[in-house]
Amino acid sequence: MDEKDRLTTLTSALDDWQTDVLQPALTRTPERKKEFRTGSCVDVNRLYTPLDLADHDYLEALGFPGSYPYTRGVRPTMYRSRLWTMREYAGYGTAEETNRRFHFLIEQGQTGLSIAFDLPTQLGYDADDPMAVGEVGKVGVAIDSLADMEALLRGIPLDRVSVSMTINATAAILLAMYVVVAKRSGVAPEHLAGTIQNDILKEYIARGTYIFPPGPSMRLVTDAVAYCARYLPRWNAISVSGYHIREAGSTAVQEVAFTLADGIAYMESAIAAGLDVDRIGSQLSFFFNAHNDFLEEVAKFRAARRLWAAIMRRRFQAQDPRSWMMRFHAQTSGVSLTAQQAENNLVRIALQAIAAVLGGVQSLHTNSRDEALGLPTEDAVRLALRTQQIIAYESGVANTIDPLGGSYFLETLTDRIEREASAYIEKIDAMGGMLRAIETGFVQRDIQEAAYREQRAIEERQRIVVGVNEFTAAEPVRIPVFAVDPRLEEEQRAKLARLRRHRDTNRVERVLYRLEEAARAHENLLPILIEVVEAYATIGEICTVLRRVFGEYRESVAL
């Protein structure tokens, strides 16, 4: 039987099933609701069959793992050879406190570090700045100078542990500190493996921890990319982040589209600066959200990987297959966690983590059950890590590659997400690119509208959130909540005062002057930033110089 006859027979059989089996069943037991949709409001059909994939070309749409278009994964053997890197996002208080948490996590089997920085560090303020009052060490570790970075990484084998730093506006400064600490530990730059987020565009879109206007900010990003391409071959110079776009309320389709549009903007900026497309393409990574709609999330990761491969190969004419591969980190959804019946978060986190693994993740962070209430306790973060380990070693999902591949529904949904994300990217191109789309407020408005629709759906109980708008219980929170000792802020300020008393002030002034000259002269700032941090200039002092040259960005309201 040829393909045409096979599909004709299947169509006839489907019609018979609908008449003889389905309709009587619906008469006896109507469906629960009129419409079924994914979390991103994509309509879900009652049943999917080969008819939904009649035009599918296996090699073009799926192919094989480790080969273009990478739908089925970026490695030929995926987890059969090597599991994903298991990370737990960590950082609070002083560098010494966070260092203790790092060692605890490594002892528990964590295979990579992921550093959270406090808001003053992210925004370029020292702990003793009036703008930092009440925020020092609260949502991450406080890093004022190289001395803090040295304490943070003490005893960590930097040549054997991959380190990810979630930092953006001040990313170049923190990267400089990391390089100096590694050098003083005897680890050559070419042996360093890790990632610096360095994704400033999503700060303008969704998060807000920017300092400088977009132009100078993009220069700092590109400077870091160029430095990594030359000196840190195993380092991911940018982790293009859709995670925060999704946390701000976007749909899965918007998360893919806006993240990849950001990636396109970074590629264009680097190429305009004279960098080789294949050199920078292979050092670009991505960071996605793992949300609640299980199958949609699996499809999202596969669609993003296939779409990026096509963008790099066709749009940017990359020749090296490593440039076509989308390598990505995922984090389970923080915004999906609830303070009500917080134990339920364990189930949400496990499902989200499995979705990321089935979607082909290279690195994964699982949130802790108590993060809707505060920073995670040691018990909670250990259980979050154990969740990954149980998935890896007990569930069996890592035993074969892309185990859901070929599902009629999953492949149809993967195609749908790819099409709709491509349409968004074409619209952004027509507007003049991602920078222009951000400046006009287009991206922010679209995310705000999606977030509003989702909130309305929850309030009107069209979307059920267990323990919040259905299956509620009037019970007090019983989970222990972690609190940062307020004395740690005073301790950090005291350390900073001691540093200023004992360092070479004249040397600091000289290197800061050279930094200002370099910033005005448009040369790559990473080499001079390395000199500046080696002199123990503080992050606040460095950013004061850069603010003087670049100015500060003030957001315009998107209406």
TIKEGU-393582 format. One line per field, with one value per residue (C-alpha): x, y, z. Coordinates in steps of 0.5 Angstrom, whole numbers, plus 500, padded with zeros to 3 digits. Layout:
BEGIN
x: X;...
y: Y;...
z: Z;...
//
This chain:
BEGIN
x: 500;503;503;497;493;495;493;486;485;487;482;476;478;478;471;468;471;468;461;461;465;466;460;456;461;460;453;454;459;461;468;470;470;469;476;482;489;496;499;500;493;494;488;489;485;482;486;493;494;499;494;497;504;502;507;513;519;523;530;528;524;527;534;538;541;548;546;542;537;538;531;532;538;545;549;549;548;545;545;547;554;554;548;546;550;546;546;543;542;546;548;546;549;557;562;564;557;555;562;560;553;557;561;555;552;558;558;551;553;552;556;556;556;551;552;546;549;545;542;547;552;547;546;554;553;558;555;556;552;546;542;544;541;537;539;546;546;539;537;544;551;554;561;564;571;576;577;570;570;577;573;567;571;576;577;573;577;576;579;574;568;563;561;555;554;547;550;548;550;556;558;564;567;565;568;574;574;573;579;584;582;583;590;592;589;594;588;590;584;583;582;576;569;562;558;556;549;551;544;543;537;532;534;530;525;523;528;530;537;540;545;547;543;543;548;554;551;551;559;560;557;561;567;566;564;571;575;572;573;580;582;577;575;571;567;560;560;553;547;541;536;528;527;526;522;517;517;515;508;510;507;512;512;514;519;522;521;524;530;532;531;536;540;540;541;548;550;549;553;559;559;559;565;569;568;568;561;563;568;562;557;560;560;553;548;541;537;530;524;521;514;508;504;509;508;508;515;518;516;518;525;525;522;527;533;531;529;536;540;536;538;545;546;542;541;548;552;555;559;561;556;558;555;548;547;543;546;541;541;534;531;524;519;519;513;509;511;506;506;499;500;508;509;505;511;515;510;511;518;519;514;518;525;523;520;527;530;525;527;534;537;545;544;539;537;531;528;526;519;520;522;515;517;524;531;531;534;539;534;530;536;538;531;531;538;535;530;534;538;532;530;537;538;532;526;529;528;535;536;534;535;528;524;517;520;515;509;503;501;508;511;505;506;513;512;506;511;516;512;509;516;518;513;514;522;520;515;521;526;521;521;528;531;530;533;528;522;525;525;518;516;513;516;514;507;506;509;504;498;500;501;494;490;494;492;485;484;486;482;476;478;479;486;486;492;492;491;490;484;481;483;484;485;486;492;498;505;509;515;521;523;530;532;539;542;541;548;551;550;554;559;560;560;566;570;569;572;578;579;579;584;589;589;594;589;594;594;586;586;591;587;580;583;586;579;575;580;579;571;572;576;572;577;576;575;576;584;583;578;582;588;582;580;587;588;582;578;570;565;561;568;568;561;561;567;562;556;560;562;556;550;544;538;531;526;520;513;510;503
y: 500;507;513;516;510;509;516;515;509;512;518;513;509;516;518;511;512;518;516;509;510;517;520;515;516;524;523;519;523;530;533;537;543;546;548;545;549;549;554;559;558;554;550;542;537;531;526;527;521;521;525;531;530;528;533;531;530;526;528;535;536;531;528;525;527;531;532;538;541;538;537;531;533;536;530;524;520;525;522;515;518;524;527;534;539;539;546;549;557;559;566;570;574;575;571;567;565;563;559;555;553;552;546;543;543;540;535;533;531;538;538;545;552;557;564;569;576;581;587;592;588;587;595;597;599;598;595;602;606;609;606;599;600;594;590;587;580;579;576;574;574;581;582;589;587;582;580;578;574;570;569;566;561;559;552;551;547;552;547;542;545;549;556;560;567;570;577;582;590;589;582;584;586;580;576;580;578;571;571;574;569;563;566;567;559;557;555;558;561;556;551;555;552;556;561;569;571;577;578;586;586;582;586;592;587;584;584;591;591;595;601;604;606;600;602;602;596;592;595;591;585;585;586;580;576;578;577;570;568;570;567;563;558;553;559;561;569;570;566;569;568;567;565;572;573;567;569;576;573;571;565;559;562;569;566;562;568;574;570;568;575;577;572;575;582;579;576;582;586;582;581;588;589;584;578;571;568;561;563;567;562;556;560;562;559;559;559;557;557;550;551;547;545;539;537;544;545;539;541;549;546;542;548;553;548;547;554;557;552;554;562;560;556;560;567;568;563;559;553;550;545;547;554;551;547;551;549;551;551;551;553;550;556;561;564;558;556;558;560;556;549;550;542;542;546;539;536;542;542;535;535;541;538;532;536;540;533;530;537;535;540;541;544;544;548;545;551;549;548;554;559;563;564;566;564;556;553;547;542;545;546;539;536;540;537;530;531;532;526;521;523;522;515;512;514;511;517;518;511;513;519;524;518;523;524;521;523;525;531;533;533;537;542;543;545;550;553;554;557;562;564;565;569;574;574;576;582;584;584;588;593;594;589;587;594;598;593;594;602;602;598;592;587;589;590;583;580;585;583;575;576;580;574;569;573;574;566;565;570;567;560;558;556;552;553;547;550;557;558;551;545;550;549;554;552;556;555;550;550;553;560;562;569;572;575;583;583;580;587;590;585;587;594;593;589;594;599;595;594;601;602;597;598;602;608;611;605;605;612;611;605;608;614;609;606;612;614;607;607;614;611;605;600;593;594;587;588;594;592;586;591;595;589;587;593;592;598;596;595;601;605;602;603;611;611;608;612;618;616;612;615;612;609;611;606;609;607;602;604
z: 500;498;502;499;500;507;509;505;509;515;514;513;519;523;520;522;529;530;528;531;538;539;538;543;548;548;549;555;558;555;555;561;558;551;549;551;551;553;558;552;549;543;542;543;539;541;538;534;528;522;518;523;520;513;510;515;512;518;516;515;521;526;523;528;535;534;527;524;525;532;534;537;541;540;542;539;545;549;557;555;555;560;564;564;569;576;579;584;584;590;594;600;605;605;600;606;607;600;600;605;601;595;599;602;595;592;598;596;589;585;579;577;581;579;583;585;586;590;587;589;586;580;579;580;588;593;600;603;598;600;595;597;604;606;600;601;601;601;594;592;595;596;591;592;590;588;595;596;589;592;599;594;590;596;595;589;584;578;573;574;576;571;574;572;574;573;572;566;567;571;567;564;571;575;569;570;577;576;571;576;582;577;575;582;583;578;573;566;562;557;562;565;564;565;563;564;563;560;557;558;553;557;563;559;557;563;569;570;573;567;569;562;556;550;546;551;554;548;547;554;552;545;549;553;547;544;550;551;544;544;551;554;549;554;556;554;553;553;556;552;557;556;563;565;559;561;569;567;564;556;553;551;544;546;550;544;539;544;546;539;537;543;540;533;536;539;533;529;534;535;527;526;531;526;530;526;526;528;533;537;535;538;545;545;550;552;558;558;563;565;566;568;561;561;553;551;555;551;545;546;547;541;537;539;538;531;529;532;528;521;524;524;518;513;516;519;514;520;517;523;526;533;531;529;536;541;548;554;561;564;571;573;574;580;578;578;586;591;598;599;600;599;599;592;589;590;585;580;580;579;573;570;571;567;562;561;561;556;552;551;557;558;565;570;576;580;585;592;595;599;594;594;602;602;600;600;607;606;607;601;596;598;596;590;588;590;585;579;582;582;575;572;576;578;572;566;562;561;558;551;546;545;548;546;539;534;538;533;538;540;533;531;537;536;529;531;536;531;526;531;534;526;525;531;529;522;525;529;523;520;525;525;530;537;540;536;538;545;545;542;547;543;546;553;551;548;555;559;555;556;563;564;560;565;571;569;567;574;577;573;575;567;569;576;580;586;593;590;587;587;593;598;605;611;614;616;613;616;612;615;612;611;613;612;618;618;621;615;612;617;616;609;610;615;610;605;610;611;604;603;609;606;599;595;594;588;584;584;582;576;574;574;570;565;565;563;558;555;555;552;546;545;546;549;556;559;559;563;567;569;571;575;579;581;584;588;586;588;583;585;584;577;575;577;572;567;569;568;561;558;563;566;562;565;562;558;560;555;554
//
